[in-house]
Amino acid sequence: MFNLDFNNHVFGIINFLGIKIWLTESLINTWVISFVLCLITLILNIFVIKNFKETPKFLQNILETIIEFVSSIIEKNLDIKSRMMEGYFFGLFIFILFSNLSGLLGLRPPTADFSTCFSFALVTFFLIHTTGIITGKSKYFKSYFEPNFVMLPINLISEIATPISLSFRLFGNMIGGTIIMSMIYKLLPIFLKFWIPGIFHIYFDIFAGIIQSFIFISLSLIFIKNKTYD
């Protein structure tokens, strides 16, 4: 029987002000990805942003393409009142994308940990209802009693289900890919591990990673748009 290990390993526990912080594999990988993104941001700021050219070269062209792509998604779903969240969703998209692609480097993607996905979904949940209260005020609260007051429990359950379904969609796809890739590496003989897994990495890490990042952001924006009142 093959010994397949899909656990999120714990490397230690830090006691900070009486609070225990579990140093899990996902948490450490999250710190690594965050550090890399900060480093990339610093490099881009020095070599691209501060040396902005009217006719973009290779690196500036790539950066502008990414920004325009994500901005177009956000602008299609958010009105001017909600445009203040554009920076958050751009950062979230990039972080989820890098997390999903980290499997290419042999890391366990932080998005293969439900706590990470649920944290993102909770922030979206907060933004959904904050937007609804700010833009709708009394309309927001009345919506829970529509079409009549009997629907209140069902409407509440529907809202509570939003972060659960949103997080499970991302988590399920990423943990599924992690498990399948682990099985492939375990089951293949050593002389085949150098090229066959690469084919599966293209789908599970690159293709699925990009698609799942896009889907998470798009669904979050749609949920917020549906709670935005004129």
C-alpha positions as CSV (number, residue, x, y, z in Angstrom):
1,M,0.0,0.0,0.0
2,F,1.4,3.4,-1.0
3,N,1.9,5.9,1.8
4,L,0.2,9.0,0.5
5,D,0.3,12.0,2.8
6,F,-2.1,14.9,2.1
7,N,-1.9,16.5,5.6
8,N,-1.2,20.1,6.3
9,H,1.9,19.5,8.4
10,V,2.5,21.5,11.6
11,F,6.1,22.5,12.1
12,G,5.7,24.2,15.5
13,I,3.6,26.4,17.8
14,I,4.3,30.0,18.7
15,N,2.8,31.4,21.9
16,F,2.1,35.1,21.2
17,L,0.5,37.1,24.0
18,G,-1.2,34.0,25.2
19,I,-2.5,33.1,21.8
20,K,-1.2,29.9,20.2
21,I,-0.2,30.3,16.5
22,W,0.2,27.0,14.7
23,L,3.0,27.1,12.2
24,T,1.4,25.0,9.5
25,E,2.8,24.2,6.0
26,S,0.0,26.4,4.5
27,L,0.8,29.3,6.8
28,I,4.5,29.3,6.1
29,N,3.8,29.0,2.3
30,T,1.4,32.0,2.7
31,W,4.3,34.0,4.3
32,V,6.7,33.0,1.5
33,I,4.2,34.0,-1.2
34,S,3.4,37.3,0.5
35,F,7.2,38.0,0.7
36,V,7.7,37.2,-2.9
37,L,4.8,39.4,-4.0
38,C,6.1,42.3,-1.9
39,L,9.6,41.8,-3.5
40,I,8.1,41.7,-7.0
41,T,6.0,44.9,-6.2
42,L,9.2,46.7,-5.0
43,I,11.1,45.7,-8.1
44,L,8.3,46.7,-10.4
45,N,8.0,50.0,-8.6
46,I,11.7,50.8,-9.0
47,F,12.2,49.5,-12.6
48,V,8.8,50.0,-14.2
49,I,6.5,52.4,-12.4
50,K,9.2,55.0,-11.8
51,N,10.5,54.7,-15.3
52,F,7.1,54.7,-17.0
53,K,7.3,54.9,-20.8
54,E,4.6,56.1,-23.2
55,T,5.6,53.3,-25.5
56,P,5.8,50.3,-23.2
57,K,8.5,47.7,-23.4
58,F,8.4,44.0,-22.5
59,L,8.0,44.2,-18.7
60,Q,5.8,47.3,-18.7
61,N,3.6,45.8,-21.4
62,I,3.0,42.6,-19.3
63,L,2.2,44.7,-16.2
64,E,-0.3,46.9,-18.1
65,T,-1.9,43.8,-19.7
66,I,-2.5,42.2,-16.3
67,I,-3.8,45.4,-14.7
68,E,-6.1,46.1,-17.6
69,F,-7.5,42.5,-17.6
70,V,-8.3,42.5,-13.9
71,S,-9.6,46.1,-14.0
72,S,-12.0,45.2,-16.8
73,I,-13.5,42.4,-14.8
74,I,-13.9,44.7,-11.8
75,E,-15.4,47.6,-13.8
76,K,-18.0,45.3,-15.4
77,N,-19.4,44.3,-12.1
78,L,-18.9,47.3,-9.8
79,D,-20.4,50.7,-10.1
80,I,-18.7,53.9,-9.2
81,K,-19.9,53.7,-5.6
82,S,-18.1,50.4,-5.1
83,R,-15.0,51.2,-7.1
84,M,-13.0,51.8,-3.9
85,M,-12.7,48.0,-3.6
86,E,-10.9,47.7,-6.9
87,G,-7.4,47.7,-5.2
88,Y,-8.5,44.9,-2.8
89,F,-9.8,42.6,-5.6
90,F,-6.8,43.2,-7.7
91,G,-4.5,42.2,-4.8
92,L,-6.7,39.2,-4.0
93,F,-6.7,38.0,-7.6
94,I,-2.9,38.2,-7.7
95,F,-2.4,36.5,-4.3
96,I,-4.8,33.6,-5.2
97,L,-3.2,33.2,-8.6
98,F,0.3,33.0,-7.1
99,S,-1.0,30.6,-4.4
100,N,-2.5,28.3,-7.0
101,L,0.7,28.4,-9.1
102,S,2.9,27.7,-6.1
103,G,2.4,23.9,-6.7
104,L,4.7,24.2,-9.7
105,L,7.5,24.9,-7.2
106,G,6.6,21.9,-5.1
107,L,4.9,24.0,-2.4
108,R,1.5,23.1,-0.9
109,P,-0.8,25.8,-2.3
110,P,-2.3,27.9,0.6
111,T,-5.6,27.7,-1.3
112,A,-5.5,23.9,-0.7
113,D,-6.2,24.8,2.9
114,F,-9.9,25.4,3.7
115,S,-9.1,28.0,6.4
116,T,-7.3,30.2,3.7
117,C,-10.2,30.0,1.2
118,F,-12.8,30.6,4.0
119,S,-10.9,33.7,5.1
120,F,-11.1,35.1,1.6
121,A,-14.8,34.2,1.4
122,L,-15.5,35.9,4.8
123,V,-13.9,39.1,3.6
124,T,-16.1,39.0,0.5
125,F,-19.1,38.2,2.8
126,F,-18.4,41.3,4.8
127,L,-18.0,43.5,1.7
128,I,-21.3,42.1,0.2
129,H,-23.3,43.2,3.2
130,T,-21.4,46.4,3.9
131,T,-22.1,47.5,0.4
132,G,-25.8,46.5,0.7
133,I,-26.2,48.5,3.9
134,I,-24.4,51.6,2.6
135,T,-26.1,51.7,-0.7
136,G,-29.5,50.3,0.2
137,K,-30.1,51.3,3.9
138,S,-33.7,50.4,4.5
139,K,-34.0,48.5,1.2
140,Y,-31.3,46.2,2.3
141,F,-33.2,45.1,5.4
142,K,-36.5,44.9,3.6
143,S,-35.0,42.5,1.0
144,Y,-34.9,39.8,3.7
145,F,-38.7,39.9,4.0
146,E,-39.3,39.6,0.2
147,P,-41.6,38.5,-1.3
148,N,-43.1,38.1,2.2
149,F,-42.0,37.8,5.9
150,V,-42.2,34.0,5.7
151,M,-39.1,34.0,3.5
152,L,-36.9,35.5,6.2
153,P,-35.4,32.1,7.4
154,I,-34.7,31.0,3.8
155,N,-33.2,34.3,2.8
156,L,-30.9,34.2,5.9
157,I,-29.8,30.7,5.1
158,S,-29.1,31.7,1.5
159,E,-26.8,34.5,2.7
160,I,-25.0,32.3,5.2
161,A,-24.4,29.7,2.4
162,T,-22.6,32.3,0.2
163,P,-19.2,32.2,1.9
164,I,-19.4,28.5,2.4
165,S,-20.1,27.7,-1.2
166,L,-17.6,30.3,-2.4
167,S,-14.8,28.9,-0.2
168,F,-15.6,25.3,-0.9
169,R,-15.5,25.9,-4.7
170,L,-11.9,27.2,-4.6
171,F,-10.8,24.8,-1.9
172,G,-12.3,21.7,-3.6
173,N,-10.6,22.4,-6.9
174,M,-7.2,23.1,-5.4
175,I,-7.1,20.3,-2.8
176,G,-8.3,17.9,-5.6
177,G,-5.4,18.9,-7.8
178,T,-2.9,18.6,-4.9
179,I,-4.2,15.1,-4.1
180,I,-4.0,13.9,-7.7
181,M,-0.5,15.3,-8.2
182,S,0.7,13.6,-5.0
183,M,-0.8,10.3,-6.3
184,I,0.9,10.7,-9.7
185,Y,4.3,11.3,-8.1
186,K,3.9,8.4,-5.7
187,L,2.6,5.9,-8.3
188,L,5.0,6.7,-11.2
189,P,8.4,4.9,-11.4
190,I,11.3,7.2,-10.9
191,F,12.4,7.4,-14.5
192,L,8.9,8.7,-15.5
193,K,8.7,11.4,-12.8
194,F,10.8,13.8,-14.8
195,W,8.3,14.4,-17.7
196,I,4.9,12.9,-17.2
197,P,3.9,15.0,-14.1
198,G,4.7,18.2,-16.1
199,I,1.7,17.5,-18.3
200,F,-0.6,17.3,-15.3
201,H,1.0,20.4,-13.8
202,I,0.0,22.4,-16.9
203,Y,-3.7,21.6,-16.1
204,F,-3.9,21.4,-12.3
205,D,-1.5,24.2,-11.5
206,I,-1.5,26.6,-14.5
207,F,-4.8,26.2,-16.2
208,A,-7.0,25.4,-13.2
209,G,-5.0,27.8,-11.0
210,I,-5.8,30.7,-13.4
211,I,-9.4,29.7,-13.9
212,Q,-10.1,29.3,-10.2
213,S,-8.6,32.7,-9.4
214,F,-10.8,34.3,-12.1
215,I,-13.9,32.4,-10.9
216,F,-13.4,33.4,-7.2
217,I,-13.0,37.1,-8.1
218,S,-15.9,37.1,-10.6
219,L,-18.3,35.4,-8.2
220,S,-17.3,37.8,-5.4
221,L,-18.0,40.8,-7.6
222,I,-21.3,39.4,-8.8
223,F,-22.5,38.8,-5.2
224,I,-21.5,42.4,-4.3
225,K,-23.2,43.8,-7.4
226,N,-26.4,42.0,-6.5
227,K,-26.4,43.7,-3.1
228,T,-25.7,47.2,-4.6
229,Y,-28.8,49.4,-4.6
230,D,-29.3,52.5,-6.8
